[in-house]
Amino acid sequence: MRSVIERYNRTKEENHHQMNPASEVKFWQREVASLRQQLQYLQEYHRQLMGEELSGLSINDLQNLENQLEMSLKGVRMKKDQILTDEVKELNNKGHLIHQENLELHKKLDLMYQENTELQKKAYGTRQANEASRSSPPNYTFNNGYDLRAPVHLQLSQPLPQKNDAPEKPMKLGLQLH
């Protein structure tokens, strides 16, 4: 089998090299003409897809063109919707992870509050510690008024235009105990 394939390839190469220049030129001329015709057809089809040069088309041709454009538009919209859906899922997953991390930090803050109460008992005596323990644990909020325990809800929105100006008032992000 291998020897037959090798002989075929050798014969093919020899015939290609033995081709006279005139027949080789004719072969390449036919190839160029074919490629030019394909290019012209594709350019005309592209112009028609862009809504240009429609005057020579029949009703059926126009209907077929319209159907092709609608199918293409449907495919583009489906792909766009899939990408947006995937991005929303990813952002919601990240939001969920951030919310879980936030809850863990609240647990740590509560533990620190309890440890602080224990230290106050040891340092200041039972009376002040009992008063402190009767009050509810502090409500932790950002200085900007957002409750740290509130769940995070994410949505996609249009990006806001960027401003290069420095903010007039810096935002404070410390913890405030109530």
N, C-alpha and C positions, 0 to 999 in steps of 0.2 A: 504494500500500500504506500509506504513512505517513498519507495523508489519511483512509483508512478507519479506521485505528487511532485517530487523533485524534478523528474523529467518534464512534467507539464510546466512548472515554473521556469525551468531553463529554456524551454521552447518558447514560452511566452515572452521572456526577456529578449531572446535572440530575435524574434519577429519584431519586437518593438524597436530594437536597435537597427534592424535591417530595413525598417520602413523608410521609403524614399522621402526626401525633403518635401516634395510637392504634395504627397498624400498626407504627410504630417501637418503641413500648413492648412490643408483643407479640413482636416480633422479639428484643428484648433479654431479655425474660422467658424465651423458649425457649432462648436462648443460656446464660443463668444456670442454668436447670434442667439443661441438658446438661452444663455444667461441674461442677455439684454432683454429678450422677450419676457422672461420671468420677472426681471426688475421692473419693466414697464407695467406689467400686470399688477404687481404688488404696490407700485406707486399709485396707480389708478384706484385700486381697492382702498388704499389708505386715505386718499382724498375723498372717496365716497363715504368712508366711515367718519370722516371729519365734516361731512355735510357739504362738500364741494363737488362740482361737476356732476350733478344729479340729473341734468336736463335730458340726457340720452337714455335714461332708464325707464323701463315699463312699470306699470302698477305692480306687477308680480315681483319685479326686481326690487322696487322700493319696499314692498312688504317684507321680502326676505331680508333686506338690509336692516329694516326696523326690528325684525325679530332677532337678528343677530346682535344688534346693539342692546336690546332689552335683555337678552341672555347674558351678554357681557356685563351689563350694569348689575344684574342680579348676582352674578358671581363676585363682582367687586364688593357689593354691599354685604354679601355673606361673609367674605373674608374680613372686611372691616369690623362687622359685628362680632365675629369670633375673636379678633384681636382685642377689641374693647372688653368683651366678656371675660377673657383671660386676664386682662389687666385689672378689672374690677375684682375678680376672685383673688388675685394675688394681693391686692391692696387690702381687701377684707381679711385675708389670712394674716397679713402683717398687723392690721389693726387689732385682731384678736390676740395675737402674741403680745403686742404692746399692752393691751388691757390686762392680760394675765400677769405680765411683769408688774404692772401698776398695782394689781391686787397683792402680789407678793411683797412689794415695797410697803404697802399699807399694813400688812401683817407685821413686818419688821418694825414699822413705826409704832404700832400698838404694843409690841413686845418691849420696845425701848421706853414707852410711856409707863408700862408696868414696872420695869426695872427702875425707872426714875422715881416712881411712887415708893418702891421698896427702899431706895436710898434715902428718900425724904423721911420715911419712918425712922430709919436708923439715925439720921442726922438731926432731925428736929423734934423727934418724939412722936408719941402716938396720937395726940390731939390734932396736930396740923395734918398728919398723914391721913387720919380718918376723914377729915374735912375734904382733903384732896381726892380720896378714893370714893367718897359719896358723889362727887361730881362726875358727869359722864366723860368718857375719853374725848380728847379734843377733836374738833372738826378741822381737818387739814384742807386748806384751800390755797391756790396760788394767789399772790397779791393782786392778780388781775380779776379775781372773783370766780374762777372756774373750780368746780368741785372735783377733787382728784379721784373720787370713787365712782364718778359717773362713767357709764360705758362709752366707748368710742364708736362713733358712726361715721363711716367714710363714704364719700360720693365723688364721682368724677365731675369736674367742672372745667370751664374754659380757663386757660391761663390768663392771669392779670398782667397788664403791661408793667414792665420793670421800670422803676424809677432809680436814678443814680443819686438822688438826694439822700442825705443822712436823715434818720428819723428825728423829729423834733424833740421827742421825749423818749428816753430809753425805757424799755419794758423791764419791770422787776419780776424776777422769777424765784423768789425765796419762799420758804414755808412760813405761814402765819398761823400761830396757835390761837384758838378761841377758847 
